[in-house]
Amino acid sequence: MTIAIVSEKGWVVVPKIFREKYGLKPGTRVQVVDDGEGISIIPLPDDPINALRGMFAQEPSLSEDLLIERQRARTVEEKNIEQALRSG
């Protein structure tokens, strides 16, 4: 377990082992998250847009699913219209 001390100004020195492990350098932006039971310090990427690129590449395409569902709905609607015209 590693212990850090909070200074009078509220500063906490991140131990060297964690700075090296997570690539924390002077000027690195971090997010402080309060989960209700404690806090976490999460390094933020230099380029958040680039860091998220390809994040969902392995997931199914929601756009493709939407297009398939729209085609099904169109087919059903066209059948309903044809039936209405025949019985009309």
Secondary structure as a PSIPRED ss2 file (coil, helix, strand):
# PSIPRED VFORMAT (PSIPRED V4.0)

   1 M C   1.000  0.000  0.000
   2 T C   1.000  0.000  0.000
   3 I C   1.000  0.000  0.000
   4 A C   1.000  0.000  0.000
   5 I C   1.000  0.000  0.000
   6 V E   0.000  0.000  1.000
   7 S C   1.000  0.000  0.000
   8 E C   1.000  0.000  0.000
   9 K C   1.000  0.000  0.000
  10 G C   1.000  0.000  0.000
  11 W C   1.000  0.000  0.000
  12 V E   0.000  0.000  1.000
  13 V C   1.000  0.000  0.000
  14 V C   1.000  0.000  0.000
  15 P C   1.000  0.000  0.000
  16 K H   0.000  1.000  0.000
  17 I H   0.000  1.000  0.000
  18 F H   0.000  1.000  0.000
  19 R H   0.000  1.000  0.000
  20 E H   0.000  1.000  0.000
  21 K H   0.000  1.000  0.000
  22 Y C   1.000  0.000  0.000
  23 G C   1.000  0.000  0.000
  24 L C   1.000  0.000  0.000
  25 K C   1.000  0.000  0.000
  26 P C   1.000  0.000  0.000
  27 G C   1.000  0.000  0.000
  28 T C   1.000  0.000  0.000
  29 R C   1.000  0.000  0.000
  30 V E   0.000  0.000  1.000
  31 Q E   0.000  0.000  1.000
  32 V E   0.000  0.000  1.000
  33 V E   0.000  0.000  1.000
  34 D E   0.000  0.000  1.000
  35 D C   1.000  0.000  0.000
  36 G C   1.000  0.000  0.000
  37 E C   1.000  0.000  0.000
  38 G C   1.000  0.000  0.000
  39 I E   0.000  0.000  1.000
  40 S E   0.000  0.000  1.000
  41 I E   0.000  0.000  1.000
  42 I E   0.000  0.000  1.000
  43 P E   0.000  0.000  1.000
  44 L C   1.000  0.000  0.000
  45 P C   1.000  0.000  0.000
  46 D C   1.000  0.000  0.000
  47 D C   1.000  0.000  0.000
  48 P H   0.000  1.000  0.000
  49 I H   0.000  1.000  0.000
  50 N H   0.000  1.000  0.000
  51 A H   0.000  1.000  0.000
  52 L H   0.000  1.000  0.000
  53 R C   1.000  0.000  0.000
  54 G C   1.000  0.000  0.000
  55 M C   1.000  0.000  0.000
  56 F C   1.000  0.000  0.000
  57 A C   1.000  0.000  0.000
  58 Q C   1.000  0.000  0.000
  59 E C   1.000  0.000  0.000
  60 P C   1.000  0.000  0.000
  61 S C   1.000  0.000  0.000
  62 L H   0.000  1.000  0.000
  63 S H   0.000  1.000  0.000
  64 E H   0.000  1.000  0.000
  65 D H   0.000  1.000  0.000
  66 L H   0.000  1.000  0.000
  67 L H   0.000  1.000  0.000
  68 I H   0.000  1.000  0.000
  69 E H   0.000  1.000  0.000
  70 R H   0.000  1.000  0.000
  71 Q H   0.000  1.000  0.000
  72 R H   0.000  1.000  0.000
  73 A H   0.000  1.000  0.000
  74 R H   0.000  1.000  0.000
  75 T H   0.000  1.000  0.000
  76 V H   0.000  1.000  0.000
  77 E H   0.000  1.000  0.000
  78 E H   0.000  1.000  0.000
  79 K H   0.000  1.000  0.000
  80 N H   0.000  1.000  0.000
  81 I H   0.000  1.000  0.000
  82 E H   0.000  1.000  0.000
  83 Q H   0.000  1.000  0.000
  84 A H   0.000  1.000  0.000
  85 L H   0.000  1.000  0.000
  86 R H   0.000  1.000  0.000
  87 S H   0.000  1.000  0.000
  88 G C   1.000  0.000  0.000
